[in-house]
């Protein structure tokens, strides 16, 4: 696996993953932003296929916006794959991405190369990372995004608002303050009836904390290199 260390003693390194897509590695945490087996295929499997597509199939985003909350905006990969997934569809997305670790400019420049063969997504990537924090921008006429530079613990979330939650925080042992029952209770209150929460994580304590906060959980097959992932629903669990 190849890697490109950014200049001037960076806090992150750009690394190439197994499917050819890049991710970031944080030496201080000994943590990758995505699976080293494949960053893009992991995000596609967990967040788009297991989260977004069932909500689109249910008709969300047609009469009003499909409201998405991402915990851990990171490189913007999940947002861009969401934008790609709705291309040509008559749906609207309203996307709030919470982050506490803004990326260095050098990392953004290195990551942009993965979108060079897709001009629309390349432009959206640039817009996303150049956008002012805590202000809404339009990445397209049907996709509005707000980057929130704020700990989720301190955020005031509108009740019963979000239809889909991408829970993409660093692993529980690296960012334990985001994997608590209190956080999942807060997200439950902010979720609309029938909302879906998806995460790459399948840890037992994670699922127990979700259930303690009233979410209904299920284990799904994970992306390549990972046996399982988690999907949770607000309300009665049905076959999605």
C-alpha positions in Angstrom: 0.0 0.0 0.0 1.5 3.3 -1.0 1.4 6.5 1.0 2.1 10.2 0.4 3.3 12.1 3.4 2.3 15.7 3.2 5.0 18.4 3.6 6.0 20.3 6.7 5.4 17.7 9.4 1.6 17.2 8.7 -1.0 16.1 11.2 -2.4 13.8 8.6 -1.1 11.7 5.8 -2.8 10.8 2.5 -2.8 7.1 1.9 -3.9 5.0 -1.0 -6.4 2.3 -0.1 -7.1 -1.1 -1.6 -9.6 0.0 -4.2 -7.4 2.8 -5.4 -9.2 5.6 -3.6 -7.3 7.8 -1.1 -8.0 8.2 2.6 -6.3 10.1 5.4 -4.3 8.7 8.3 -3.8 10.5 11.6 -0.5 9.5 13.2 -1.4 11.0 16.6 -4.5 8.7 16.8 -3.1 5.8 14.8 -6.4 6.0 12.9 -7.5 6.0 9.2 -10.5 8.0 8.1 -11.7 5.0 6.0 -11.0 1.3 5.6 -7.6 0.6 4.2 -9.3 -2.1 2.1 -11.0 0.7 0.1 -12.2 4.1 1.1 -14.8 4.6 -1.6 -16.2 1.1 -1.5 -16.7 1.3 2.2 -18.5 4.6 2.1 -20.6 3.4 -0.9 -21.6 0.2 0.9 -22.3 1.6 4.4 -23.7 5.1 3.8 -25.1 5.1 0.3 -26.4 1.5 -0.3 -27.5 0.7 3.3 -28.7 4.3 4.2 -29.4 6.6 1.4 -30.9 4.2 -1.2 -33.6 2.8 1.2 -34.8 6.3 2.0 -34.8 7.3 -1.7 -36.8 4.1 -2.5 -39.3 5.2 0.2 -39.9 8.4 -1.7 -38.1 10.8 0.6 -36.6 13.9 -1.0 -39.4 14.3 -3.6 -42.1 16.4 -1.9 -39.6 18.0 0.5 -35.9 17.7 1.1 -34.3 14.6 2.5 -32.5 15.9 5.5 -29.1 14.2 6.2 -26.9 14.6 9.3 -23.3 13.4 9.0 -21.2 13.0 12.2 -17.7 13.3 10.9 -17.7 15.2 7.6 -14.0 14.4 7.2 -12.8 14.4 3.6 -16.4 15.0 2.3 -16.5 11.6 0.6 -19.9 10.6 1.9 -21.4 14.0 0.9 -19.9 13.7 -2.7 -21.1 10.1 -3.1 -24.6 11.3 -2.0 -24.5 14.0 -4.6 -23.4 11.5 -7.2 -26.2 9.0 -6.2 -29.0 11.6 -6.8 -27.7 12.8 -10.2 -30.6 12.9 -12.6 -33.1 12.1 -9.9 -36.0 14.4 -9.0 -35.0 14.7 -5.3 -33.6 17.3 -3.0 -31.1 16.9 -0.2 -30.3 19.1 2.8 -27.0 18.0 4.3 -25.5 19.0 7.6 -22.0 17.8 8.2 -20.4 18.1 11.7 -16.7 18.2 12.0 -14.1 19.3 14.6 -10.9 18.6 12.7 -10.7 20.8 9.5 -8.4 19.4 6.9 -5.0 21.0 6.0 -5.0 22.7 2.6 -2.3 20.2 1.4 -4.5 17.3 2.2 -7.4 18.8 0.4 -5.3 19.4 -2.7 -4.0 15.8 -2.6 -7.5 14.3 -2.2 -8.9 16.4 -5.1 -7.1 14.3 -7.6 -9.5 11.4 -7.2 -12.2 13.4 -8.8 -10.3 14.6 -11.8 -12.2 12.3 -14.2 -15.6 13.6 -12.9 -15.7 17.4 -13.5 -19.0 18.0 -11.7 -17.8 16.1 -8.6 -14.4 17.8 -8.8 -16.1 21.2 -8.8 -18.3 20.1 -5.9 -15.3 18.9 -3.9 -13.6 22.3 -4.3 -16.8 24.1 -3.3 -17.3 21.9 -0.3 -13.8 22.4 1.1 -13.7 26.1 0.3 -17.1 26.8 1.9 -17.3 28.9 5.0 -18.0 27.0 8.1 -21.5 27.2 9.6 -23.0 28.6 6.5 -25.2 26.9 3.9 -24.1 26.5 0.3 -25.6 24.9 -2.8 -23.4 22.2 -4.4 -26.2 21.8 -7.0 -29.7 23.1 -7.4 -30.9 20.0 -5.5 -28.2 19.6 -2.9 -27.6 22.1 -0.1 -24.9 21.6 2.4 -23.8 23.3 5.7 -20.4 22.4 7.2 -20.7 22.8 10.9 -17.4 23.3 12.8 -18.7 22.4 16.2 -18.7 19.4 18.6 -21.9 17.4 18.2 -22.2 17.5 22.0 -22.6 21.3 21.9 -24.9 21.4 18.9 -28.6 22.4 19.0 -30.4 20.0 16.7 -34.0 20.5 15.5 -36.3 17.8 16.8 -37.7 15.2 14.5 -35.8 16.7 11.6 -33.3 14.3 10.0 -34.3 11.4 7.8 -30.9 9.9 7.6 -27.8 10.0 9.9 -24.4 9.0 8.6 -22.5 8.2 11.8 -18.9 8.3 10.7 -17.0 9.4 13.7 -13.5 7.9 14.5 -13.7 4.5 16.2 -15.1 4.3 19.8 -11.6 3.8 21.3 -10.4 6.9 19.5 -13.3 9.3 20.0 -15.3 7.8 22.9 -17.2 11.0 23.7 -19.3 10.5 20.5 -20.3 6.9 21.1 -22.3 7.3 24.3 -26.0 6.6 25.1 -26.4 10.4 25.6 -25.3 11.2 22.1 -27.5 8.5 20.5 -30.5 9.8 22.6 -29.7 13.3 21.2 -29.7 11.9 17.7 -32.9 10.0 18.3 -34.7 13.2 19.3 -33.3 14.9 16.2 -34.4 12.0 13.9 -37.8 12.0 12.1 -40.0 9.0 12.5 -38.6 6.2 10.3 -35.2 7.8 10.2 -32.2 5.5 9.5 -28.8 5.7 11.2 -25.9 3.8 9.5 -22.4 3.2 10.7 -19.4 1.2 9.7 -19.1 0.1 13.4 -20.5 -3.2 14.6 -19.2 -3.1 18.2 -21.5 -4.6 20.8 -21.4 -1.7 23.2 -22.3 0.7 20.3 -25.4 -1.3 19.5 -26.3 -1.5 23.2 -26.0 2.2 23.6 -28.2 2.7 20.5 -30.9 0.4 21.9 -30.7 2.1 25.3 -31.5 5.4 23.4 -34.6 3.7 21.8 -33.1 2.9 18.4 -34.0 -0.4 16.8 -30.8 -2.0 15.5 -29.7 -4.6 13.0 -26.4 -6.0 11.9 -25.8 -6.1 8.1 -22.9 -7.6 6.1 -20.0 -5.2 6.1 -18.0 -3.8 3.2 -14.9 -5.7 1.9 -12.6 -6.5 4.8 -15.2 -6.1 7.5 -17.7 -8.8 8.5 -20.5 -6.5 9.8 -21.9 -3.0 10.0 -24.8 -1.4 11.9 -28.1 0.1 10.8 -30.6 1.5 13.2 -34.1 2.8 12.7 -36.3 5.2 14.7 -39.6 3.3 15.0 -40.6 -0.2 14.1 -37.9 -2.2 12.3 -39.0 -3.3 8.9 -37.2 -5.1 6.0 -35.5 -2.3 4.1 
